[in-house]
Structure formats: C-alpha cells, structure tokens
Amino acid sequence: MEQWLLAHEATLRLGMFFGVFMAMAGWEWRTPCRTLRLTRWRRWSNNLALVLLNSLLLRLLFPAAAVGVAAWAQIHGWGLLNHVELPLWLALLLSVTALDLLIYWQHRLFHQLPWLWRLHRVHHADLDYDLTTGLRFHPLEILLSMLIKSAAILLLGPPLLAVLLFELILNGMAMFNHGNVQLPPALDNGLRRLLVTPDMHRVHHSIHLNEMHRNFGFNLSIWDRLFGSYAAQPKDGHRGMQIGLPDEPDPRRVDRLDGMLLLPFHAPTEQSRAGGPGVD
C-alpha cells in the first residue's frame, strides 16, 4: 500500500484539489456571502498563477513531497511513532492531530515574528475573500512551511497514509474555510465546535488587528479556544467588514502576481504590524 501511495500521491492531491475547488466555486457562484470588490477573473488569474508557481517550485525542490519524507523516516527509523507499536487508526488520529497543531502554531508564529509576517502579508493582502485566498501564499512561505513540516515528520514518524490524509484535508479545508459562503447560523455554531468554518476564519482576514491576529486554525477549531486566540464574530459583521491590510497599498501591489512576489520586500507600516491575540 505504501508504494501505491507514493506512486499516486500527486494524482490523489490533484483530484482532491479540483474536486473541492469546483464544489466551492459553484457554491460561491450560487449563494455568495459577500459582494466582491474586484472581478473574479482579475483576482483568480493572479492568485492561481501564484498557486501554479508554488506547485512547480515544490515539485522541483521537494519531488517526493511530505509523503516522501515520511517514507524516508520510516525506512531509517526516524521519529517517535516508528518506534512505538500502535493500531493504525490510533497512529493516524495522533499524527493528523499533531500535524494540525503544528500548523496552528506555525501560522501563529508567522503573525508574531516581523520577518515572517512580511511573507504572510501576501495572504492577508487579498482585497477579497474567497476560495482562492486560501491558496494564495508567497513562495518563500510555502518553502519554509515545507521545511517545518518535514522536520516535524522526521521527529514524529507518522504513517505515510496519515501524512497524505493530512495534506488532503489541509488543502481542502483551506478552500472551504476561505470560501465566500455562509452556513446557516445553527449549523455554523455546531460545526465550529470541531472544525474551522468560513465565518470563523473570515474574522482572521479583518483589517482590525485585534481580529486579524486571531482564529489561526485551519482544520480543528479547538486550538484557538485552547490557546486563547478565538474570536467568534467580526465587530463590523461578515458583510460589512473590510478584508485586507489596514494600510492597503496600491492595488497593483496586492492583486497582481509581480506585486505579490515583491510585497514582502516593502516594509509594513505601524498600522499593519505583526502581533498576536490582544493586539489592538
């Protein structure tokens, strides 16, 4: 099975990506939560160009991806779980949960350290909020994230299946919780007890710093509640809130591919500083 996973990892990831992308795009088209400020063609062409660039870089520098790192760790006996006998279901549960906790703290770190915040601002500088926002990251952030994830896999030693499942879930949830959609309030309240919903994560993209530096989770909502970074709703409402950075620069610097690539090299102002929960 492991050889099959290694051989079909890229196909499975692409299938998940296009399946979730088409489903979310259809949902946004039929019942959007917010009116977009820019045309979909204008934003999607540049956001997806960045996705393509990031994918090519990852395949060039990490051809085996995270699943390949897990396979190497297993062969060479690296990682805690490669030295502990556990039922597969328990190893999968522990691995996916641990990797999700890692992503929470990694995301929080990218908000707190100024040099990392410069990279992560590309994600927050999107002038609208839809499923492509969840895919929009600077190449340097993507590569650094891959290095952090690889180090965690070498320390943890998760099963190959757990790493693949986590990658598929993370990619799908990134598009879901960045979707320009809104669940019925009762369903949203129930679902966000376990998972990050679009309404929960949309708060994170507010121009207000005390909202922008909250709700860091991508999959499980428990981490924000547990570590004191949870905010239930935006103070301006989901349709009235402003998306982006408080010191919104020239739109050409944030909605074009060249502008996104160069944005980290423009110093953020005091109105868009790094920070954590409690930043005013």
C-alpha positions in Angstrom: 0.0 0.0 0.0 2.8 2.4 0.8 4.4 2.0 -2.6 0.9 2.7 -4.1 0.6 5.8 -2.0 4.0 7.1 -3.2 3.2 6.4 -6.8 -0.2 8.0 -6.7 0.3 10.8 -4.2 0.3 13.6 -6.9 -2.8 12.2 -8.6 -4.7 12.0 -5.3 -3.7 15.5 -4.4 -4.8 16.9 -7.8 -8.1 15.0 -7.7 -8.9 16.4 -4.2 -7.8 19.9 -5.3 -10.0 20.1 -8.4 -13.0 18.3 -6.7 -13.1 20.8 -3.7 -12.3 23.7 -6.0 -15.2 23.1 -8.3 -17.6 22.4 -5.5 -16.6 25.6 -3.6 -16.6 27.7 -6.8 -20.2 26.5 -7.6 -21.3 27.2 -4.0 -19.8 30.7 -4.1 -21.4 31.5 -7.5 -24.9 30.4 -6.4 -25.0 31.9 -2.9 -22.1 34.2 -2.1 -21.8 35.7 1.3 -20.2 39.0 0.3 -20.1 41.1 -2.9 -16.6 41.0 -4.3 -14.8 44.3 -4.8 -12.8 43.1 -7.8 -13.7 40.9 -10.8 -13.2 37.2 -10.3 -11.1 37.0 -13.5 -8.8 39.7 -12.3 -8.1 38.0 -8.9 -8.3 34.4 -9.9 -5.9 34.7 -12.8 -3.2 36.1 -10.5 -4.0 34.0 -7.4 -4.0 30.8 -9.4 -0.8 31.8 -11.2 0.8 32.1 -7.8 -0.5 28.6 -6.9 1.0 27.2 -10.1 4.3 28.8 -9.4 4.4 27.4 -5.8 3.4 23.9 -7.0 6.2 23.9 -9.6 8.8 25.1 -7.0 7.7 22.4 -4.5 7.9 19.7 -7.1 11.3 20.9 -8.2 12.8 21.2 -4.7 10.8 18.5 -2.9 9.9 16.0 -5.6 8.8 13.3 -3.1 6.7 15.9 -1.1 5.8 15.3 2.6 4.8 11.7 1.9 8.3 11.0 0.6 9.8 12.4 3.8 7.6 10.1 5.9 8.7 7.1 3.8 12.4 8.1 4.4 11.8 8.4 8.1 10.1 5.0 8.2 13.0 3.3 6.3 15.7 4.9 8.5 13.8 4.5 11.8 13.4 8.2 12.4 10.5 9.6 14.5 8.7 8.6 17.7 5.9 6.6 16.0 8.3 4.4 14.1 9.4 3.0 17.5 6.0 2.6 19.1 3.5 -0.2 18.2 0.1 1.4 17.8 -3.1 0.3 15.9 -3.2 2.0 12.6 -6.3 4.0 13.4 -4.7 5.4 16.6 -1.5 6.3 14.8 -3.5 8.1 12.1 -5.5 10.0 14.6 -2.5 11.1 16.7 -0.5 12.0 13.6 -3.2 14.1 11.9 -4.0 15.9 15.2 -0.3 16.6 15.9 0.3 17.9 12.4 -2.7 20.1 12.7 -1.4 21.5 16.0 1.9 22.2 14.2 0.1 24.2 11.5 -1.7 26.3 14.2 1.5 27.3 15.9 3.3 27.8 12.6 0.5 30.2 11.5 0.6 32.0 14.8 4.4 32.3 14.5 4.1 33.9 11.1 1.9 36.6 12.6 4.2 37.3 15.6 7.7 37.5 14.1 8.1 40.6 11.8 10.3 38.9 9.2 7.8 36.0 8.8 4.8 38.4 8.9 6.3 40.1 5.8 5.9 36.9 3.9 2.5 36.1 5.3 1.1 39.5 4.5 0.8 38.3 0.9 -2.0 36.0 2.1 -3.7 38.8 4.0 -3.3 41.5 1.3 -6.0 39.9 -0.9 -8.7 42.6 -1.4 -11.4 40.0 -1.4 -12.1 36.7 0.4 -12.9 33.5 -1.5 -11.6 30.0 -2.0 -8.5 31.3 -3.9 -7.5 33.3 -0.9 -6.9 30.0 0.9 -4.3 29.1 -1.8 -2.5 32.4 -2.0 0.9 32.3 -0.2 4.3 33.7 -1.1 6.7 31.1 -2.5 9.2 31.7 0.3 6.4 31.0 2.9 5.5 27.8 1.1 9.1 26.6 1.0 9.6 27.4 4.6 6.4 25.7 5.6 7.5 22.6 3.8 10.8 22.6 5.7 9.0 23.0 9.0 6.5 20.2 8.1 9.4 17.9 7.0 11.2 18.4 10.3 8.0 17.6 12.2 7.5 14.4 10.2 11.1 13.3 10.9 10.5 13.9 14.7 7.1 12.3 14.8 7.5 9.4 12.3 3.8 9.3 11.2 2.5 6.6 8.8 2.5 7.6 5.1 -1.2 7.4 5.0 -1.5 9.9 7.9 0.7 12.4 6.0 -1.3 12.0 2.8 -4.6 12.3 4.6 -3.4 15.4 6.4 -2.2 17.0 3.2 -5.5 16.3 1.5 -7.5 17.6 4.5 -5.4 20.8 4.8 -5.7 21.6 1.2 -9.5 21.0 1.1 -10.2 22.9 4.3 -8.1 25.9 3.2 -10.5 26.3 0.3 -13.6 25.6 2.4 -12.9 27.9 5.3 -11.8 30.7 2.9 -15.0 30.3 0.9 -17.2 33.3 0.1 -20.1 31.4 1.6 -22.1 31.4 4.8 -23.6 28.4 6.6 -26.9 28.7 8.5 -26.1 30.1 12.0 -27.2 27.0 13.8 -25.1 24.7 11.5 -22.1 27.1 11.8 -22.3 27.2 15.6 -22.5 23.4 15.8 -19.8 22.7 13.2 -17.3 25.2 14.6 -17.2 23.3 17.9 -14.9 20.9 16.0 -13.9 22.5 12.6 -13.0 25.9 11.3 -15.9 27.3 9.3 -15.8 30.1 6.7 -17.4 32.6 9.2 -14.9 31.7 11.9 -11.9 32.1 9.7 -13.2 35.2 7.8 -12.7 37.1 11.1 -9.0 36.4 10.7 -8.9 38.5 7.5 -10.3 41.6 9.0 -8.4 44.9 8.7 -8.7 45.3 12.5 -5.5 44.0 14.2 -7.3 42.5 17.2 -9.3 40.4 14.8 -6.6 39.7 12.2 -4.3 38.2 14.8 -6.9 35.7 16.0 -8.5 32.4 14.7 -5.3 30.9 13.4 -6.7 27.3 12.9 -7.2 25.8 9.5 -8.8 22.5 10.4 -9.6 22.0 14.1 -11.2 24.9 16.0 -10.1 23.6 19.4 -6.6 25.1 19.2 -7.9 28.7 19.1 -10.2 28.1 22.1 -7.5 26.2 24.0 -4.7 28.8 23.4 -6.8 32.0 23.8 -6.9 33.2 20.2 -10.6 32.6 19.4 -12.9 35.4 18.2 -16.5 34.5 17.5 -17.6 37.2 15.1 -16.2 40.4 13.4 -17.4 43.6 15.0 -18.4 45.0 11.6 -20.4 41.9 10.6 -19.5 39.5 7.8 -21.0 41.6 5.1 -19.8 44.9 6.4 -16.2 44.0 7.5 -13.3 45.2 5.4 -11.0 42.5 4.1 -7.2 43.0 3.7 -4.5 45.0 5.4 -5.2 48.2 7.3 -2.6 50.1 5.3 -3.9 48.8 2.0 -1.3 49.7 -0.6 -1.7 50.4 -4.3 -3.9 47.5 -5.6 -1.3 46.7 -8.2 0.9 45.6 -5.3 -1.6 43.1 -3.9 -3.7 41.7 -6.8 -1.0 41.2 -9.5 1.5 38.3 -9.5 4.5 40.6 -9.6 3.2 42.7 -6.8 2.5 39.7 -4.6 6.1 38.4 -5.2 7.6 41.8 -4.2 5.3 42.7 -1.4 7.5 41.1 1.4 10.3 43.5 0.4 8.1 46.5 1.2 8.2 47.2 4.9 4.8 47.1 6.6 3.7 50.2 8.4 2.7 50.5 12.1 -0.9 50.0 11.0 -0.1 46.6 9.7 2.4 45.3 12.2 3.0 41.8 13.4 1.3 40.7 16.6 -0.8 38.1 18.4 -4.0 37.9 20.4 -4.7 41.1 22.2 -3.1 43.4 19.7 -5.2 46.5 19.5 
